[in-house]
C-alpha cells in the first residue's frame, strides 16, 4: 500500500514538473511565460522578480510610451513593444530578445551565428538595408539583423543589391533578434 502511495506521489511530481514552462524558451507564439495573448498589464506579475522600465517618449503630458524593458539585476533581458500605446490591455507586437539565455528549441539565441540560423531554419527572406541585413524566419515569427560590416567589402555599401544566403559568412554574428506577432 505504501509503495502505491509513493508511486502516485512520484508520478504526480514528475508530471507537474514536465508541464512547467521553460521561462527562456522562444517559440512561434511565446517567449517564456509571455505569449501573443499576454496583456501588457500582466507583465508585472510575470516578471515580478525582475525590474520593468517603461520608457516615455516625448513629454509626460502625452503619456505615450514606446518600449517596456525587462531587466534582471540591471542587465537587459527583453524590450517589448505593445500593439497599442496607452492601453495596458494591449498585447505585444514585437519583442527584442537581448539576453542570450532565451533560446529556440533549436538553440538559436541572440549570440548565435548566421550558420546556426541557416542550418536550423528555412530563411524566408533577406532584406538589404543601409547598415544591416534583415533575415526573416516566417515559420517561427523571428527575424534577425546582421551588421553589414561582417560582409565582404563588395556587399557592404550598396543597399540596392540582392544578397543571397550563400554570400553571408557562416561566422556572422546576430546583431539583434526579434520575435514579432503581427495579428
N, C-alpha and C positions, 0 to 999 in steps of 0.2 A: 504494500500500500504506500509506504514511504517513497519507494522508488518511482511509483507512478506520479506522485505529487511533485517530486523533484524533476521528473521528466517534463511535466506540464509547465512548471515554472521556468525551466531552462528553455523550452520551446517558445514560451511567451517572450522571454527576454531576447532571444535570438531574433524572433520575427519582428519585434518592436525596433530593434537596432537596425535591421535591414530596411525598414520603412523610413528611417530618419534620412532627411535630405542632406546631401553634401552642400555645405554653405559656400563652397568655392567652385561648384560645377557650373559651367556655361553650357546652356542648351538653346535650342531654337526659340523657346518660349519663356526661358527663365535664366537667371543668374543667381545661384544660391537660393535664398528664400524670396527673392524678388521675381515676380512673374509679369507677363504682359498685362495682367489684370490687377496688379497691386496698385492701390491708390497712394498718392504722394503722402497723404496723412499717415499711412501705415508704416512708412519708413522709420519713424521714431521708435516704434515697437520692434521692428525687425533689427534695427541697428542700435538697440538700447545700450549696448556695451561699447559703442563707438561714438565718435563725435560727428555731428552733422552741421555743415556750414551751408547756409543759404545765401548766395551772392545776390545783392540787389544791384540792378543796373539803373543808370540814370540817377534819379534822386529818390529820397524816401517818400516824396509826395505821390509819385506814380505807384509805388509799391510793387512794381513789376520785377519779378525775379527771373533769372536765366537758369543757372545750373545749381544743383544741390550736390555738394561734395561730401562724400563719406570718408572719414579719417579714422585711423587706428593708431593711437599713440603719436599723433602728429603726421603720420605717413598717409598720403592719399591712396585710397583704395579704388574708388569709383567716382565718376561725375555723372549725375543723372539729369537729363533734360526732360521736363514734363511736356506733354502734348499741349496743355493749356496753361498759360500763366495765370496766377492768382486763383487757381482752382485746385484746392487741396484734395478734391475727389477725382482729379485727373490722374491718368496713368502715365508711365514713362514712354517717351517715343525713341529716346536714344540714351545708351549708356556707354560712356567711355571707360574702358577697363584698364586701370593703371597698374594695379598690383599683380605681379606675375603668379601669385598663388591661385588666382582664378584661372581655370583651365577647362577646355572642352574635354569630352570623353576621349578624344584622340590626342590629348596632351598639348594642344595649342594654347599659348598664353601670350601676354604682351612681350615676353622675352624670346619668342620663337623666331625662326628664320624663314625666309621665303621657301627654301627646300622643304621644311616641315609642313608648311601650308600646302604646297603643290603635291607632296606625297600623300597627304591625308584628305584633301578636299578637291572637288571639281570647281575650278575657278570659273565664275560666271562672266566676269568682265575685268578688264584692266583699263582704267582711265588715266590719262596722262595730263596732269595739271602743271602749273608753273614750277612748283617746288617738290611735289610728291607724286607718287603713283598711288592710285586708289584701287585696291584689289577687292572685288566683291565675291562673296560666297553666299549666293541666294538660298541654298538649301539649309543653311544654318543661321540666316539673318545676320551674318557677320560681314564686316568689311575692315580692311587693314590699310594703313598708309605706310609707304616705304619712302624714305628720303631719296630724292633723285641723285644726291651726292654719292650714293652707293652704286650707281650705274656706271657703265663705261662712259668716258667723256663725250663720245659722239651722240649719246642719248640724253644727256643732262639738260641741255639748254633749249631744246625745241619741244614745246608742248603741243605742237600740231601733228606730230608723227604718232603712228600707232606703234605700241610696244607690245611685243609678244612675250609670253612667259619664258620662252627659251632665252630671251635677251637679259633676263633679270638674274644676277648672280645668286647661286644657291645660298651663300652666306649673308645675303642682305637681311639686315635686322628689321623687325617691325618697329615703326616709329609710334604708331597709335593703333589700338584695337577697339572696335566699336560693335556693339550689339544694337540693332535697330528694329523697332516694331512700328511698322507703318500703319497698320489697321487700328 
